[in-house]
Amino acid sequence: MPNRSLRAAALTATALLLTSTAVACGDDDSKGEDPTAQKLSWKECPAPSEAEGGGDAPSPLPGGTAWQCATMKAPLNWSDPKGDTIGIALIRARTSGSADRRLGSLIFNFGGPGGSGVTTLPAFGTEYDTLRTRYDLVSFDPRGVGRSAGVRCENDQQLDAYFQQDATPDDAAERATYLNNVKEFNAACEKNSKKVLPQVRTTDAARDLDLMRQVLGDSKLHYFGISYGTELGGVYAHLFPKNVGRAVFDAVVDPTQTSEQGSLGQAKGFQLALDNFAQNCVSQEEDCPIGTSAQDVKSRIAKLLRDLDRKPIPGVFPRELTQTAATSGIAQSLYSQDFWPYLTEGLDQAYDGNGQILMVLADSMNGRNQNREYSNLTAANVAINCADDKPRYDVGYVQRKLPEFRAASPVFGDYLAWGMISCTDWAVPGAADHPDVSAPGAAPIVVVGNTGDPATPYEGARKMVTALGKGVGVEVTYKGQGHGAYDSKNPCVRTAVDGYLLNGRVPAAGTVCS
């Protein structure tokens, strides 16, 4: 999710001990070498580092294909390509097809910004097995993420407190506490990652992508971008239009919006998803346990959040479920219709004074694992967004905007409005009001928008098509729920995407799938 307020986590200090596959800034002997001439050393993948979220090493795919990992060296500063380097962690699964059918590598970015592609691709690898018939499937930790010179901010204990704080302050004292917490978080990022922070812009990651293309031996970049990955793909297409191969953007970020407009759009998107969830609950044959009508469901949710603002309830011991944590948990469950039953159960439980399920959902949103460790999702997310986004908002501005955000969403409005404060004290200036994705001369890019998407509202797909330029963006609409379309397994969406990536068959512009 592109907005930090509803998708965040952080890297801990101990993650430094686990980032063995990354090359730290300036500590290698590749300085001054041509990065395009490097040869990758593919090896068995280690278990994910704490920064990547922890867990076990990826299991082979059905059929026995093993995942392989490597580290690509890239300039720390693309303005000084012969200076210090960093390591970009890569993962791949080789094609299942014959050599004569192989088209090259298909590179995935799953979004965030701040998500680890090295852990996400194997987690969902079977979803893309059809695409592996003609491609090596490849993903990576973008710079600042996971093993790729991951940004470090606060430690696990500090982050537990950070995610428990009141992120929707109601009075002067609460505002002062909130602002101080944000300031301390941002100061910790500068203290622990000062050298990396100016070098994690999306334009830098796009240049890494083109280096990756060359090092992997491909003449064109074949690409599948999801959520923030669509913004990264659009920036790549702008910088390297002639190098675009077959590309698909799914769950599309609106490239024309400022960070404020993006936050407001998300408020509307998450409210729409909540509306759809409530209507779905009361329309089932069995009685909805959390309300008698859609409006009743939403009213009870709003009351729960007000009550939690005054008095939290037990969550996952020893932590309590606060208003902020509950909002995060509700948002997390709206990413997929498959999560709606968990939201129903979690709300029903919370009304009885038990916040465990909503707390587990919030932990998932924030990158906290069962070992009480945080990935560096929040740290990377804030660092990349703040390096990209030029606007800086103060308290007075947010307060003036609160009525508009509350009108957009009674549940998520305050939360997303106050999230605009995140970059106010950031050490690095933002690059632009919004990214430039104009890509005249690029090959067709299939742009898939989901009408029920909470995190990247549907309207962004058409804005991306227009911004890419005439003859580049090809719009496909999915009338569904959840974040993204391809992972819905909708046959129409799969046919459109697979047909282009595998056979070069461009879908008809304006294709509608339901």
PEQUILIN-V937859 format. One record per backbone hydrogen bond with DSSP energy under -1.0 kcal/mol. NH is the residue of the N-H (numbers start at 1). CO is the residue of the C=O. If there is no record, write none. Layout:
NH,CO + NH,CO
//
This chain:
7,4 + 15,12 + 16,13 + 17,14 + 18,15 + 22,19 + 26,85 + 27,24 + 33,30 + 37,34 + 38,35 + 43,69 + 53,50 + 54,49 + 61,65 + 64,61 + 68,92 + 69,43 + 70,90 + 72,88 + 74,86 + 76,84 + 80,77 + 83,80 + 86,74 + 87,23 + 88,72 + 90,70 + 91,139 + 92,68 + 93,137 + 96,132 + 101,98 + 103,134 + 106,136 + 107,222 + 108,138 + 109,224 + 115,111 + 117,140 + 120,116 + 121,117 + 123,119 + 124,120 + 127,124 + 128,125 + 129,126 + 132,128 + 133,130 + 134,131 + 135,131 + 136,104 + 137,93 + 138,106 + 139,91 + 141,89 + 144,148 + 145,142 + 148,145 + 149,147 + 151,144 + 153,11 + 159,155 + 160,156 + 161,157 + 162,158 + 163,159 + 167,165 + 175,171 + 176,172 + 177,173 + 178,174 + 179,175 + 180,176 + 181,177 + 182,178 + 183,179 + 184,180 + 185,181 + 186,182 + 187,183 + 188,184 + 189,185 + 190,186 + 191,187 + 192,188 + 193,189 + 197,193 + 199,196 + 205,201 + 206,202 + 207,203 + 208,204 + 209,205 + 210,206 + 211,207 + 212,208 + 213,209 + 214,210 + 215,211 + 216,212 + 217,214 + 218,213 + 221,243 + 223,246 + 224,107 + 225,248 + 226,109 + 227,250 + 229,226 + 230,227 + 232,228 + 233,229 + 234,230 + 235,231 + 236,232 + 237,233 + 238,234 + 239,235 + 240,236 + 243,240 + 244,241 + 245,221 + 248,223 + 249,446 + 250,225 + 251,448 + 257,254 + 262,258 + 263,259 + 264,260 + 265,261 + 266,262 + 267,263 + 268,264 + 269,265 + 270,266 + 271,267 + 272,268 + 273,269 + 274,270 + 275,271 + 276,272 + 277,273 + 278,274 + 279,275 + 280,276 + 281,277 + 282,278 + 291,288 + 297,293 + 298,294 + 299,295 + 300,296 + 301,297 + 302,298 + 303,299 + 304,300 + 305,301 + 306,302 + 307,303 + 308,304 + 309,305 + 310,306 + 311,307 + 313,321 + 315,319 + 319,316 + 321,313 + 326,322 + 327,323 + 328,324 + 329,325 + 330,326 + 331,327 + 332,328 + 333,329 + 334,331 + 335,332 + 339,336 + 340,337 + 343,339 + 344,340 + 345,341 + 346,342 + 347,343 + 348,344 + 349,345 + 350,346 + 351,347 + 353,350 + 354,349 + 355,314 + 359,355 + 360,356 + 361,357 + 362,358 + 363,359 + 364,360 + 365,361 + 366,362 + 368,363 + 369,373 + 372,369 + 375,367 + 376,51 + 380,376 + 381,377 + 382,378 + 383,379 + 384,380 + 385,381 + 386,382 + 387,383 + 388,384 + 389,385 + 390,432 + 398,394 + 399,395 + 400,396 + 401,397 + 402,398 + 405,401 + 406,402 + 407,403 + 408,404 + 409,405 + 413,409 + 416,412 + 417,413 + 418,414 + 419,415 + 420,417 + 421,418 + 422,419 + 424,421 + 426,423 + 431,387 + 432,388 + 439,468 + 442,439 + 445,472 + 446,247 + 447,474 + 448,249 + 449,476 + 451,478 + 453,450 + 460,457 + 461,458 + 463,459 + 464,460 + 465,461 + 466,462 + 467,463 + 468,464 + 469,465 + 472,469 + 474,445 + 476,447 + 477,511 + 478,449 + 479,513 + 480,478 + 483,335 + 488,485 + 489,486 + 494,490 + 495,491 + 496,492 + 497,493 + 498,494 + 499,495 + 500,496 + 501,497 + 502,498 + 503,499 + 504,500 + 505,499 + 510,475 + 511,508 + 513,477
//
